[in-house]
Amino acid sequence: MKSKILLLAISSLIFIQCASQNKTNDSKMPTTSSETVNSTYPTEKPENGTVRLVEKQNIFSEENKLNITFVKTIEDSRCPMNARCVTAGFATVEVEVMSLHSRPRKFTVSTQDNKNSFVFQGKKFTLTHIYPSNSTQIGFEKLKGKYVIDLKIE
C-alpha cells in the first residue's frame, strides 16, 4: 500500500513538473556581437510539427505529451558563412526527451544526413535546422549557449 502511494506521489510530481514547462515556441533569439551572425537567426515561426529550442531551453509539447530539452551543442564544424571551404562540415547537438511515463533519455543528433534523427516512443525526431551560421570572427566557442535548433516531430 505504501509503495502505491509513493508511486502515485512521484508520478504526480513528474506530471506537475512537465505541465509547468513552457508550452509555446515563442522564445527570444539570443544575440551575438556580430550583426551578420544575428541576421541568420530565424524570424518566422517554425512549421507545424516542429519545435524550436534555444540552447538549455526545456519545453513541454502538449501535442506529443513530451518534455524536450536542448541540452547543448557538442560541435560546430560547419563552414563559416564568409569563408570558402572544401567540405560543408556539420554541427552536433544533444537533446533530452522524456514522456509522462518514462525516464529522460539523451540523444545526439547532427546535421549529417545519416545522423540527423532519432526515434523515441514511436515518434521520429529530425534535426532540420541549427542557427546561427558561424563566421570567421564568431566561432563555436563564442556561440556556445546561443544556438537554436528546429526539431521536426513525426
C-alpha positions in Angstrom: 0.0 0.0 0.0 2.8 2.4 0.9 4.6 1.7 -2.4 1.4 2.5 -4.3 1.1 5.9 -2.5 4.8 6.6 -3.1 4.5 5.7 -6.8 1.4 8.0 -7.1 3.2 10.8 -5.4 6.3 10.5 -7.6 4.0 10.3 -10.7 2.2 13.4 -9.6 5.4 15.4 -9.1 6.7 14.4 -12.6 3.4 15.4 -14.2 3.4 18.8 -12.4 7.0 19.4 -13.4 6.2 18.6 -17.1 3.0 20.6 -17.1 4.8 23.7 -15.7 7.2 23.9 -18.6 6.9 26.4 -21.4 4.2 25.3 -23.8 5.0 27.7 -26.6 7.8 28.1 -29.0 7.9 31.9 -28.6 11.4 32.3 -27.3 13.6 35.3 -27.9 16.6 34.7 -30.1 20.0 35.2 -28.5 22.3 37.9 -29.8 26.0 37.9 -30.5 28.4 40.8 -31.1 28.1 40.3 -34.9 25.0 41.7 -36.7 25.8 39.4 -39.7 25.6 36.3 -37.5 22.5 37.7 -35.7 20.8 38.0 -39.1 21.0 34.3 -39.6 18.6 33.6 -36.7 15.1 32.6 -37.8 12.4 35.3 -38.0 9.5 33.2 -39.0 7.7 30.7 -36.7 8.6 27.0 -37.3 6.3 24.9 -39.5 3.7 22.7 -37.9 5.1 19.7 -36.2 8.4 21.4 -35.5 9.6 22.7 -32.1 12.2 25.5 -31.9 14.5 25.4 -28.9 17.2 27.8 -27.6 20.2 26.0 -26.1 19.4 24.9 -22.5 15.7 25.5 -23.1 13.2 23.0 -21.9 9.6 22.8 -23.3 6.6 20.6 -22.8 5.0 19.7 -26.1 1.3 19.4 -25.3 0.6 17.8 -28.7 3.1 15.0 -28.2 2.9 14.9 -24.3 6.7 15.1 -24.3 9.2 17.1 -22.3 12.0 18.2 -24.7 15.3 19.9 -23.7 18.1 21.2 -26.0 20.9 20.3 -23.7 24.0 21.6 -25.5 25.8 22.0 -28.8 28.6 19.5 -28.9 30.4 20.5 -32.1 30.0 23.0 -34.9 32.5 22.5 -37.7 30.2 24.0 -40.4 31.9 26.2 -43.0 31.8 29.8 -41.8 29.5 32.0 -44.0 32.3 34.3 -45.0 34.8 31.6 -45.9 35.4 29.1 -48.7 35.6 25.5 -47.6 36.3 22.2 -49.2 33.6 20.5 -47.2 30.4 21.9 -45.7 31.1 20.5 -42.2 28.5 19.6 -39.6 27.0 20.5 -36.2 26.2 18.1 -33.5 23.7 18.7 -30.6 22.5 16.8 -27.6 18.7 16.6 -26.9 16.9 15.1 -23.9 13.4 13.8 -24.3 11.0 12.5 -21.6 7.4 11.4 -21.7 5.0 11.4 -18.8 5.7 7.7 -18.2 9.4 7.4 -18.9 12.7 8.5 -17.7 14.7 11.1 -19.6 16.8 9.9 -22.5 19.6 11.8 -24.2 20.2 11.7 -27.9 23.0 13.1 -30.1 21.9 14.4 -33.5 23.8 16.0 -36.3 23.3 17.9 -39.4 24.8 15.0 -41.3 22.1 13.2 -43.3 22.7 9.8 -41.7 22.8 11.1 -38.1 20.1 13.8 -38.2 17.3 11.9 -36.5 16.3 9.5 -33.6 13.2 7.7 -32.5 11.7 8.0 -29.1 8.5 6.1 -28.1 7.4 5.7 -31.8 8.0 9.3 -32.7 10.7 10.3 -35.1 12.7 13.5 -34.3 14.6 15.1 -37.1 17.1 18.0 -36.7 16.0 20.3 -39.5 17.9 23.5 -38.7 20.6 24.9 -36.4 21.1 28.6 -36.0 23.0 30.9 -36.3 25.5 30.4 -39.0 29.0 30.9 -37.7 31.6 33.3 -39.2 35.3 33.5 -39.2 35.1 36.1 -36.4 32.3 34.4 -34.3 33.1 30.7 -34.0 31.9 27.8 -31.9 33.4 28.9 -28.6 31.7 32.4 -28.8 28.4 30.8 -29.9 28.1 28.3 -27.0 24.8 28.8 -25.3 23.4 30.9 -28.2 22.5 28.1 -30.6 18.9 27.5 -31.7 17.5 24.3 -33.2 14.4 23.2 -35.0 13.3 19.6 -34.3 10.6 18.1 -36.5 8.4 15.5 -34.7 6.6 12.9 -36.8 
